[in-house]
Amino acid sequence: MRIFLFLISFALLSTGVRAQDLTQYEKKTFISSRGDTLPYRILYPLNYDASKKYPMFLVLHGAGERGNNNEAQLTHGARLFLADSNRTRYPAIVVFPQCPQNSFWAKANVNRNTTPFEISFDYSGSASAPLNAAIELTRQLIKEGSVDKRKVYVTGLSMGGMGTFEAVYREPKLFAAAGPISGGGNTQAFNKKTARVPFRVFHGAADAVVNVKLSQEMVARLKDLHATVEYFEYPGVNHNSWDNAFAEPDFISWFYNRKK
């Protein structure tokens, strides 16, 4: 039944965004308090009214979309938020920042000589420059007045899934819900403060890049902390489990129905 719903959802999503134009995501640049430059794209709701407040989605891309062209970060997920049905039913401000080529959202050590990669996390000290800038950008958008601070959400894939876990660790009071995809995090660092944020975690069971155990361990830690967490593990799916996650019929609505 889940496979059937996935295929239907994917078909509807593909049809709904076929004619959409990614240039509707406006190109902008943010300079953090540290002086770091963060390119980002922002999508405003249909019939945007600056006097109103809207939910906000912060979407963190994977390692393959790093750079400074302010375009590659829209490769995965951007069309989901452009679908006419989603923009009508779930008006929101959607932000896709871009991580520099030689940097990383999360503070992680990655050994690429193994399959899957050996990855460990160290949350000591301050956040990485791009994650810090993304968090500062989120706060700036809230300050500008059109973002509902009770409904700020974070999601991301692969490297961005790791960044999602760390973003919640760094700023548990900022986010109303989190959805890491094919990521992982520092299980020892997570505590009762971070466990206040509801999670939906996604991973492919056959992931040959980021070991599925990383998500399994984070889910187990969240459950130990009595967090609200749902886990979606896709049998036979490799690293691109974001295709499955974005095709979940309630991917956006699950976030949208949560607030602090």
C-alpha positions as CSV (number, residue, x, y, z in Angstrom):
1,M,0.0,0.0,0.0
2,R,2.8,2.4,0.9
3,I,4.5,1.7,-2.5
4,F,1.2,2.5,-4.3
5,L,0.8,5.8,-2.4
6,F,4.5,6.6,-3.2
7,L,4.0,6.1,-6.9
8,I,0.8,8.2,-7.0
9,S,2.3,11.0,-5.0
10,F,5.4,11.0,-7.2
11,A,3.3,11.2,-10.3
12,L,1.2,14.0,-9.0
13,L,4.3,15.9,-7.8
14,S,5.9,15.6,-11.2
15,T,2.8,16.8,-13.0
16,G,2.3,19.7,-10.6
17,V,5.7,21.1,-11.0
18,R,6.4,20.4,-14.7
19,A,5.7,23.9,-15.7
20,Q,7.2,25.6,-12.7
21,D,10.2,27.8,-12.9
22,L,12.9,27.6,-10.3
23,T,13.7,31.3,-10.9
24,Q,10.7,32.0,-8.7
25,Y,13.2,31.3,-5.9
26,E,14.8,34.8,-5.6
27,K,18.6,35.0,-5.4
28,K,20.0,36.7,-2.4
29,T,23.1,36.8,-0.2
30,F,23.5,37.0,3.5
31,I,26.6,38.2,5.5
32,S,26.9,36.6,8.9
33,S,28.1,38.4,12.1
34,R,31.4,36.5,11.5
35,G,31.7,38.0,8.1
36,D,30.9,34.8,6.2
37,T,29.0,35.0,2.9
38,L,26.0,32.7,2.5
39,P,24.2,32.6,-0.9
40,Y,20.6,31.6,-0.6
41,R,17.4,31.3,-2.6
42,I,14.1,32.3,-1.1
43,L,10.5,31.4,-2.3
44,Y,7.7,33.6,-1.0
45,P,4.1,32.4,-0.8
46,L,1.6,33.1,-3.6
47,N,0.0,36.4,-3.1
48,Y,2.6,37.3,-0.5
49,D,1.6,39.9,2.0
50,A,4.5,41.4,4.0
51,S,2.0,42.4,6.8
52,K,1.2,38.7,7.4
53,K,3.3,36.0,9.1
54,Y,4.1,32.7,7.4
55,P,5.7,29.4,8.4
56,M,9.3,29.1,7.2
57,F,11.2,26.0,5.9
58,L,15.0,26.0,6.1
59,V,16.2,23.4,3.6
60,L,19.9,22.2,3.8
61,H,21.2,20.5,0.6
62,G,23.8,17.7,0.3
63,A,27.5,17.7,-0.4
64,G,27.1,17.4,-4.1
65,E,25.3,20.8,-4.3
66,R,28.0,22.8,-2.6
67,G,29.5,25.9,-4.3
68,N,28.8,29.6,-4.8
69,N,26.6,29.6,-7.9
70,N,23.4,30.0,-5.8
71,E,21.7,27.5,-8.0
72,A,22.8,23.9,-7.3
73,Q,21.2,23.8,-3.9
74,L,17.8,23.7,-5.7
75,T,18.5,20.4,-7.3
76,H,16.6,18.3,-4.7
77,G,13.4,19.4,-3.0
78,A,12.8,22.8,-4.5
79,R,10.1,21.6,-6.9
80,L,8.2,20.1,-4.1
81,F,7.6,23.5,-2.6
82,L,6.8,24.9,-6.0
83,A,3.9,22.5,-6.7
84,D,0.7,24.6,-7.1
85,S,-1.2,22.4,-4.6
86,N,1.5,22.9,-1.9
87,R,1.8,26.6,-2.4
88,T,-2.0,27.0,-2.2
89,R,-2.6,24.7,0.8
90,Y,0.6,25.4,2.7
91,P,1.7,29.0,2.1
92,A,5.2,29.4,3.5
93,I,8.6,31.1,3.1
94,V,11.1,28.5,1.8
95,V,14.8,29.1,2.1
96,F,17.6,27.1,0.4
97,P,21.0,28.4,1.5
98,Q,24.2,27.1,-0.3
99,C,27.2,25.7,1.6
100,P,30.7,26.6,0.2
101,Q,32.5,23.9,-1.7
102,N,35.1,23.1,0.9
103,S,32.9,23.4,3.9
104,F,30.2,21.3,5.6
105,W,26.9,22.1,7.4
106,A,27.7,19.8,10.3
107,K,30.9,19.4,12.3
108,A,31.7,15.9,11.0
109,N,34.8,13.9,10.3
110,V,34.2,11.9,7.1
111,N,36.4,9.0,5.9
112,R,35.5,8.5,2.3
113,N,37.8,5.4,1.8
114,T,35.1,3.1,3.2
115,T,31.7,2.0,2.0
116,P,29.6,3.4,3.6
117,F,31.7,6.3,4.7
118,E,33.0,6.3,8.3
119,I,31.4,9.4,9.9
120,S,31.8,10.8,13.4
121,F,30.4,14.0,14.8
122,D,31.9,16.6,17.2
123,Y,29.6,19.3,18.4
124,S,32.1,20.9,20.7
125,G,32.9,24.6,20.1
126,S,30.9,26.8,17.8
127,A,28.9,25.7,14.7
128,S,30.5,25.6,11.3
129,A,30.6,28.9,9.4
130,P,27.8,27.9,6.9
131,L,25.5,26.4,9.6
132,N,26.0,29.5,11.8
133,A,25.2,31.7,8.9
134,A,22.1,29.8,8.0
135,I,20.8,30.0,11.6
136,E,21.6,33.8,11.7
137,L,19.8,34.2,8.4
138,T,16.7,32.4,9.9
139,R,16.8,34.8,12.9
140,Q,17.1,37.8,10.5
141,L,14.1,36.7,8.5
142,I,12.1,36.3,11.7
143,K,13.2,39.8,12.8
144,E,12.1,41.3,9.5
145,G,8.5,40.3,10.5
146,S,7.0,38.0,7.9
147,V,8.1,34.7,9.5
148,D,6.0,33.1,12.2
149,K,8.6,32.3,14.9
150,R,6.3,29.6,16.2
151,K,6.5,27.7,12.9
152,V,10.1,27.5,11.8
153,Y,11.1,24.1,10.3
154,V,14.4,22.6,9.2
155,T,15.0,19.7,6.9
156,G,17.9,18.5,4.8
157,L,19.4,15.6,2.9
158,S,22.7,13.7,3.4
159,M,25.1,16.4,4.5
160,G,22.0,18.5,5.1
161,G,20.4,15.8,7.1
162,M,23.5,15.9,9.4
163,G,23.2,19.7,9.5
164,T,19.5,19.3,10.4
165,F,20.4,17.3,13.5
166,E,23.1,19.7,14.5
167,A,20.9,22.8,13.9
168,V,18.4,21.5,16.4
169,Y,21.1,20.7,18.8
170,R,22.5,24.3,18.5
171,E,19.1,26.0,18.5
172,P,16.4,23.8,20.0
173,K,14.2,26.8,20.8
174,L,14.3,28.0,17.2
175,F,12.7,25.1,15.4
176,A,9.2,23.7,15.7
177,A,10.0,20.5,13.8
178,A,12.9,18.8,12.0
179,G,13.1,16.3,9.2
180,P,16.6,14.9,8.5
181,I,17.0,12.7,5.5
182,S,19.9,10.2,5.0
183,G,21.8,12.0,7.7
184,G,23.1,11.3,11.2
185,G,24.3,13.1,14.3
186,N,26.0,13.1,17.7
187,T,23.9,10.8,19.9
188,Q,25.8,11.7,23.0
189,A,25.3,15.4,22.6
190,F,21.5,15.2,22.2
191,N,19.7,16.0,25.5
192,K,16.3,16.8,26.8
193,K,16.4,20.3,25.4
194,T,16.8,19.0,21.8
195,A,14.3,16.3,22.5
196,R,11.5,18.9,22.7
197,V,11.6,19.3,18.9
198,P,9.4,16.7,17.0
199,F,11.4,14.7,14.5
200,R,10.6,12.8,11.3
201,V,13.7,10.8,10.2
202,F,14.2,9.3,6.8
203,H,16.8,6.8,5.5
204,G,17.3,4.2,2.8
205,A,18.1,0.7,4.2
206,A,20.6,0.0,1.5
207,D,22.5,3.4,1.8
208,A,26.0,2.8,0.6
209,V,27.2,6.3,1.4
210,V,25.8,7.3,4.8
211,N,25.2,4.2,6.9
212,V,21.6,3.7,7.9
213,K,22.8,3.0,11.4
214,L,23.5,6.7,11.9
215,S,19.8,7.5,11.6
216,Q,18.8,4.4,13.6
217,E,21.1,5.4,16.4
218,M,19.7,9.0,16.4
219,V,16.2,7.7,16.5
220,A,17.0,5.4,19.4
221,R,18.6,8.3,21.3
222,L,15.5,10.5,20.7
223,K,13.2,7.7,21.9
224,D,15.4,7.3,25.0
225,L,14.8,11.0,25.6
226,H,11.1,10.5,25.1
227,A,11.0,12.8,22.1
228,T,8.3,12.8,19.5
229,V,9.9,10.9,16.6
230,E,8.8,9.0,13.6
231,Y,11.2,6.9,11.5
232,F,10.9,6.0,7.8
233,E,13.3,3.4,6.6
234,Y,13.0,2.4,2.9
235,P,13.9,-1.2,2.1
236,G,16.3,-1.6,-0.8
237,V,16.8,2.2,-1.2
238,N,20.3,3.6,-1.5
239,H,21.5,7.1,-0.7
240,N,18.8,8.9,-2.6
241,S,16.1,8.3,0.0
242,W,15.1,12.0,-0.3
243,D,13.1,11.0,-3.4
244,N,11.0,8.7,-1.2
245,A,10.8,11.2,1.6
246,F,9.7,14.1,-0.6
247,A,7.1,11.9,-2.2
248,E,5.5,11.1,1.2
249,P,1.9,12.5,0.8
250,D,2.1,14.4,4.1
251,F,5.8,15.5,3.9
252,I,4.9,19.2,4.1
253,S,1.7,19.0,6.0
254,W,3.4,17.1,8.9
255,F,5.6,20.1,9.4
256,Y,2.9,22.7,8.8
257,N,0.7,21.3,11.5
258,R,3.3,21.8,14.2
259,K,4.2,24.9,16.1
260,K,6.0,25.8,19.3
